[in-house]
Amino acid sequence: INAEYGGKIYVEKQRARLTLKLAHIREKEGKIAEAATILQEVQVETYGAMNKKEKTEYILEQMRLVLLKKDFVRAQIISRKISRKVLEEKEFQEQKVKYYTLMVDYYAHEKNYLEMCRCYQHIYNTPIVKEDPQRRKPYMELMIFYAILSPFNNEQSDLVHRLNTDANLEDLPVYRSLLKRFLTEEIMKWPEIERLYKEELYHLSPFKESNASTIWEDFKTRVTEHNIKVIASYYTRIKCDRLAELLNLDYPSTEKHVSNLVVNKTIYAKIDRPRGIISFKKQKQPSEVLNDWASDVTSLLGRVETVCHLI
């Protein structure tokens, strides 16, 4: 068919369908790489004879096979052929769920937890999922877990606060409790967190894979980083040994986590190793001190004038 009808517009749809069948045959034979190569050569997005829904399904199959082949660069290129606006249309709901499920696999390879959370959020917000309590539950659990697992930044913080206002959170008391702990400026003791949440979290699909221990270590890191941020908000200076005690860590691990947060500009800190002290408050320049003093004096005089008027 390729030899006789390759490049013929009037049979492009039939050729694409037969190529898809051939790719599925090769997949059943265990030849994943060959199946992906066969299918990815079809530029179905340029075919005018094929309707929009069939094109989307075809590109999704290309994505699936390429991801099975572990060709993540090509998977990203192919994913851009699908318009996300099209996926928001009512008749494309199943395709939307499939697309974002495949994108989760791509972002899992990149260890981009924030984008994985967003993918699950898109799936969760799909009407056929959100209106079905049984179907939405696992997606909501994964959405909350990956939001917590994402490194702290403004986007992550905004996302976590938005999730906390979701009415359906009432159906997941364990995850609601976990989310609340990360939103409360209190130190979390790791042994307690492990005791309360490990069994529940290990039911999630990521913990059934080979990198489960890595994900659990990342979760522990997020707990530690939360604790450091809380301590930095209450302390201006603290001894390294005391900080390590509060975090339930040894000194090298404590210094490593503090350094990572400083590099990522999440907190400000300076470590005085000879004295064993960590300072969380940035020293002001003389000009800044003077400006603050002038502002305080102006504010004080304004209040005195207000009191005089009241008298």
N, C-alpha and C positions, 0 to 999 in steps of 0.2 A: 504493500500500500504506500509506504514512504517513497519507494522508487517511482511508482506510477503517478501518484497523486500529490506528492510533496509540493507545497506552494500553491496548490489549486484552491482558490477561495471557496468554490461551490461545494467542496467536500471536507472543509476544514473541521467542521463540527464532528462528522463521523470519524475522521482521523483521530481527533482528540479523544473521543470515547473509546476507540479501539486501543489507543496508546495507554489509556488508564487501565483497561482490562489486562493488557500485557504486563503493566507494572504490578498489578495485583497478583498475577500468576507468578512473577519473579519473587514477589514478597513471600508467597506461600512456599516457594521452593527454598526460602532462607537466603536469597540473594538480595539483601536490602540495598546495598550500594548500587547494584545494577538497576534495581527498580527505581531508586531515586534519580539516577542519571537519565534513565529513559523518560521519566515524567517531567523532570525539570527543564528539558529541552523544548517542551511545548509552551509557546508564548500565548496562552489562552486568553490573556487580558486584551489582546489585539483582535480577537475573533468577533466579528459583527453578527454572525449567524447564531451565536450562543447567548441565551438570556443571562441576566445579571446574577440570578441565584445559582445557576449551574456553574458559571464562571467562579463564583465565590467558593462553592463546594470543591471545585477542581483545584483552586489555589490552596485551599486548606489541606487537601490530600498531598499536594507538593510539599507543603510545610511539614506535614506529619512524617513523610518518608525521609525528608532531608534531616529532620531532628533525630529520627531513628539511626540515620547514617552518622550522626554526631558532627554534621557540617553546620555549625552554628552561625558562621558568617553568611552563608547562603540563605539560611533560615530567616535571618533578619532582613536580607534583601527581598526575599519572596514575601515576607509579611507586610512590607510597604506597598505591595500591589493591591492590597485590600483597603478600601476607604473605611475609616471608622464611622463616618457619618452614615454610610450604607448599613452598617451593622446595627445602627440605632433604629432602623425601620422595623415595623411590627412583624413583618413576615420573615425577618432574618434573625429571630431570637435564638433559635437552635445553633445557627452558624456563629452568632456572637459568643455563645457559651463555648463552642468548640475552638474558636479563634483565641480567646483569652486563656483557655486551658493549655493550648499549645504555647502561647507566649509565656506562661508560667514555667514551662519546661526550659524555654530559652533563658529566662532571667534567673532560673535556678542554677544554670551553668555559670552565669555571671556573678552569682551570689548577691544579686541586687534585690534585697528583701523588700525595699520600699516599692519597687515596680511590681513585685509579686503580689504585694498587698493591694496595689491599685488594680491589678488584673482580677483578683478575687472580688474586689469591690464592684468592678464592672459586671462580673457574673452575678453577684448578689443583687445588684440593682436592675437586672433583667426581669421584667414582669413574670415570666413563666417560672422563674426561680423564687422571687421574693414573695409571690402569692402562695407558694407551696411550703408550709412549715417544715416538712420532712426534707425537702430538697435544699432549702436555704440554710439549714442548720450547719452542715459541714463547711459550707463556703464562708459563713459568718465566723465560725471558729478559726478557720485558716486566715481570714482577713484580719482578725484581732491579733492572732499570734504573730503574723508577719509585720504588723504595724509596731508591735512591741519589740520585735527582733531587729527592726531597722535602726541604724545609728541615729542618734539625736541630731536634728536640725529643725529649722522653722517649719518645713513641709511636714516632717514626721510629727512634730508637736501638734500642728493644726489638724492633721489626719486623726491622731489619737483622740483629741478633744471632740471632733465630729462624731467619731464612733461611739464615744461615751454618751452622746445625746440620742442615739438610735433607740426607738421604742422597743424593737425586737430583742434588745439586749436583756430584757427581763426573762427571756426564755433560756438564757445561758448564765445562771448565777455564778458558776466557777469563773468564767471568763470576765464577767462583769466585776467580780471581786479582784481579779488579777489586774484588770485595766485600771481600777480605782487605786490600787497600790502604786502604780506607776504615775498616777496623776496627783498623788498625795506627797507632800514634801516631808516624808518621814523615811528613816533608814529601814531597809528591808534586810532581815537576817537570812542569809542564804540557806542554812539548814532548815529553817521554817518554810521558806518558799519551796524547797525541794520536797519537803514532806507533804505540803498541801496540794501542790500542783503537778508533780512529776507523773503520777499515775494517770491523771486526766490528759495531760499533754502528750503522753506517749501513745495515746489512741489515735493521734493525728497521722495522716498519711506520710509526712516528711520523716517521721521517726520509724517508719517501716523500711526505709532505704538504707543503703550502705553508709551514708554520711550522717547517720543519726547522732553519733557522738560529737561531731563537729557542730551540728545545729544546737545541741544541748550546751556546749561550751560557749557558743555565741550568745545564747540566752543568759547564761551565768554572767558573761561580760556585760550585758545590758543592765542586769541587776546591780553589778558593781559600779558601772558608770552612773546609774541613777543615784546610788548612795554617795558617790563623790560629789555630784552636783548639789545634793542636799547639804552635805557637809560644807561645801564651798559657799553656800548661801548663808550659813549660820556662823561660820568661823572666818576670822581674818588671818589667823595663824594657828597652826597645830603641829605638834610633834609627830614625826614620821611613825614612830612606834605606836602612838595613840591612834593615828589614822589607820594603820595596818590592823590594829585590834578591832576597831569599829567595822572594818570591811571583812574581817575574818580571813585575812590574807597574810602572806609573808611580806617582808619589806621590798624585795626585788619586784614582786608582782604588783604591789601597790604603786611603786615608782613608775612601772611600765604603763599602768592604766592611767595614772595622772598625766604622764607625758603624752600619751595618745590623745587625751582630751584637750590638752594644750595645743598640740599640733593641729587638731581639727577645729581649733578656736571655739570649742564648746565652753571652756572655762579659762580664767587667767590664773596662773600659778607659777611660783618660783621656788625651787628646792635648794635649801642651804644644807648641803651634805655634811660639812664639818660639824655644824651645830645640830643637824638632824631636825630641821624645822621647814615646814612648807607654808608659804605665804600665799593667800588667795586674793589679797587686796592689792590692787595696782597702786604704786606710789604716784601721787599727783605732782605735776610740775609746779614750781613756785607761782607761775602765772595763773594756773588753774586754782590753786589755793587762794590766791588773792581775789580772783573773780568770785569764788564761792563765798568768801568773807564779805565782799562788797554786796553780793546778792542777799546774804543773811541780814546784814545791817539795814539794807533798804526794806526788806520784809518786816523787820522788827520796828522800824520807824513808822511804817504803814499801819501796823497793828496798834502802836501807841497812839497814833493820830485817831484811829477808829475808836479806841477806848475813851479818848478825850471827848470825842463827839457824843458818845453814849452817856458820859457823865454830865 
